[in-house]
């Protein structure tokens, strides 16, 4: 079986950080994602918004708490889980949420986000021990005397992505 979710969205609230009795950090926050589509009947552009609860563990939970604030854009990779409980009225309740295993900051480095050089940071969560480490960054080698032409960057809006 395969259970993998990849989302890009904006935080709907600041990160709430707590610790388990054993000392493991647990971060919870909300993520809003949207998609734009054309209504087949009215031919109008419409937007569909989804609000998803995200839970992170370990070092990435502490990193999220340090750098993420309401409104910041982030990419989350994780797995879908079903939360079930009984409400105060005795009714059984359930909702889907995401256990994040990887997080990548998506805000531009040029924006004044207070995150310094950690914007666009990439953190992974090891499922077994929740020990998160930044992915290693490669050091740039000095350029040879003859450089090949650089490929220009392309500015693509989220609406242009086909998936």
MINU-618287 format. One record per residue (C-alpha): residue in three letters; x, y, z; residue number from 1. Coordinates in steps of 0.05 Angstrom, whole numbers, plus 32768, in hexadecimal, padded with zeros to 4 digits. Example, Ala and Ser with C-alpha at 12.3 -4.5 7.8 and 13.67 -1.06 7.14 Angstrom:
<rs>
   residuo      u      v      w   num
       ALA   80F6   7FA6   809C     1
       SER   8111   7FEB   808F     2
</rs>
This chain:
<rs>
   residuo      u      v      w   num
       UNK   8000   8000   8000     1
       UNK   8016   8047   7FF3     2
       UNK   8000   8085   801B     3
       UNK   8022   80C6   8006     4
       UNK   8007   810D   8004     5
       UNK   802A   814A   7FE8     6
       UNK   800B   818E   7FF6     7
       UNK   801F   81D6   7FEA     8
       UNK   7FF8   820A   8010     9
       UNK   7FF7   8242   8042    10
       UNK   7FF5   823B   808E    11
       UNK   7FB0   824D   80AA    12
       UNK   7FCB   8258   80F0    13
       UNK   800D   825B   8115    14
       UNK   802F   8219   8127    15
       UNK   801B   81FC   816B    16
       UNK   8057   81D8   8189    17
       UNK   8051   81A7   81C3    18
       UNK   807C   816F   81DF    19
       UNK   806A   8128   81F0    20
       UNK   807D   810E   8236    21
       UNK   80B9   80EC   8215    22
       UNK   80D1   812F   81F9    23
       UNK   80BD   8127   81B0    24
       UNK   80A7   8169   8190    25
       UNK   8062   8169   8170    26
       UNK   804C   81A3   8143    27
       UNK   8006   81AD   812A    28
       UNK   7FED   81E0   80F8    29
       UNK   7FBA   81EA   80C1    30
       UNK   7FC8   81EE   8077    31
       UNK   7F9B   820D   8042    32
       UNK   7FA2   81F5   7FFA    33
       UNK   7F79   820C   7FBF    34
       UNK   7F6C   81FB   7F77    35
       UNK   7F4E   8226   7F41    36
       UNK   7F20   8206   7F0D    37
       UNK   7EEC   821A   7ED9    38
       UNK   7EA4   820A   7EEA    39
       UNK   7E89   81E1   7EB0    40
       UNK   7E43   81FE   7EB6    41
       UNK   7E4F   8248   7EC3    42
       UNK   7E94   824B   7EA1    43
       UNK   7EAC   8274   7EDD    44
       UNK   7EEF   826B   7EFF    45
       UNK   7EE4   824F   7F44    46
       UNK   7F12   823F   7F7F    47
       UNK   7F0F   8202   7FAC    48
       UNK   7F32   8209   7FEF    49
       UNK   7F46   81CF   801C    50
       UNK   7F5B   81D7   8065    51
       UNK   7F87   819F   807E    52
       UNK   7FA3   8192   80C4    53
       UNK   7FED   8181   80C4    54
       UNK   8016   815E   80FC    55
       UNK   8062   815C   80FE    56
       UNK   8091   813A   812E    57
       UNK   80D8   8142   8146    58
       UNK   810A   8175   812D    59
       UNK   80DF   8189   80F2    60
       UNK   80A7   819B   8123    61
       UNK   80D7   81CA   8147    62
       UNK   80EF   81E6   8104    63
       UNK   80A7   81F2   80EE    64
       UNK   8099   8216   812F    65
       UNK   80D6   8242   8127    66
       UNK   80CD   8257   80DE    67
       UNK   8084   824E   80CA    68
       UNK   804F   8281   80D9    69
       UNK   8007   828B   80C3    70
       UNK   8004   829A   8078    71
       UNK   8048   827B   8066    72
       UNK   804A   824D   802A    73
       UNK   8066   8207   8035    74
       UNK   806A   81C4   8011    75
       UNK   8057   8188   803D    76
       UNK   8063   813F   802C    77
       UNK   8045   810B   8059    78
       UNK   8010   80D7   8063    79
       UNK   7FC6   80DA   806B    80
       UNK   7FA9   80C2   80AD    81
       UNK   7F62   80BB   80C8    82
       UNK   7F56   80DA   810D    83
       UNK   7F1A   80BE   8132    84
       UNK   7EFC   80D3   8175    85
       UNK   7EBA   80D6   819A    86
       UNK   7E9E   811C   81A4    87
       UNK   7E81   8139   81E4    88
       UNK   7E3C   8128   81C9    89
       UNK   7E4E   80DE   81C2    90
       UNK   7E52   80E0   8176    91
       UNK   7E8C   80BF   8153    92
       UNK   7EB5   80F1   812C    93
       UNK   7EED   80EB   80FA    94
       UNK   7F19   8115   80CB    95
       UNK   7F54   810C   809F    96
       UNK   7F96   812F   80AE    97
       UNK   7FDF   812B   8097    98
       UNK   801B   8111   80BD    99
       UNK   8054   8139   809D   100
       UNK   8094   8115   808C   101
       UNK   80B5   814D   8063   102
       UNK   80AD   8198   8061   103
       UNK   80C9   81CC   8031   104
       UNK   80C1   8217   803A   105
       UNK   80A5   8237   7FFB   106
       UNK   80A6   8282   8009   107
       UNK   80D7   82AB   7FDF   108
       UNK   811A   82BB   7FFE   109
       UNK   810F   8303   7FE9   110
       UNK   80D2   830A   8015   111
       UNK   80DD   8325   805B   112
       UNK   80C8   82E6   807F   113
       UNK   80F7   82E8   80BA   114
       UNK   810F   82A3   80A8   115
       UNK   8153   82B9   8090   116
       UNK   8176   8286   8064   117
       UNK   8147   824E   807A   118
       UNK   8111   8262   8047   119
       UNK   810D   822A   8015   120
       UNK   812A   81FC   804A   121
       UNK   811E   81B2   8041   122
       UNK   8113   8186   807D   123
       UNK   8103   813C   807F   124
       UNK   80E5   8113   80B6   125
       UNK   8100   80CD   80C3   126
       UNK   80C1   80A4   80D2   127
       UNK   80E1   8076   8105   128
       UNK   8102   80A8   8135   129
       UNK   80E5   80EB   811F   130
       UNK   812C   8106   811B   131
       UNK   812B   813D   80E6   132
       UNK   8169   8156   80C5   133
       UNK   8171   8189   808D   134
       UNK   8182   8169   804B   135
       UNK   81CB   8170   803B   136
       UNK   81DC   81AA   800D   137
       UNK   8211   81A0   7FD9   138
       UNK   824A   81D0   7FD5   139
       UNK   8253   81F5   7F94   140
       UNK   8293   81E5   7F6F   141
       UNK   82B9   821E   7F4D   142
       UNK   82A2   8227   7F06   143
       UNK   82D0   820F   7ECE   144
       UNK   82EE   8243   7EA0   145
       UNK   82B9   8236   7E6B   146
       UNK   8273   8238   7E86   147
       UNK   8237   821A   7E63   148
       UNK   81FD   824B   7E5A   149
       UNK   81CF   824D   7E97   150
       UNK   8189   8235   7E8E   151
       UNK   8159   826E   7E9E   152
       UNK   8128   8265   7ED7   153
       UNK   80DF   8263   7EC4   154
       UNK   80AA   8287   7EEE   155
       UNK   806D   8259   7EF1   156
       UNK   802D   8269   7F17   157
       UNK   800B   8233   7F40   158
       UNK   7FD1   8235   7F0F   159
       UNK   8000   821F   7ED6   160
       UNK   8013   81DE   7EF9   161
       UNK   7FEA   81A5   7ED9   162
       UNK   7FE0   817D   7F19   163
</rs>
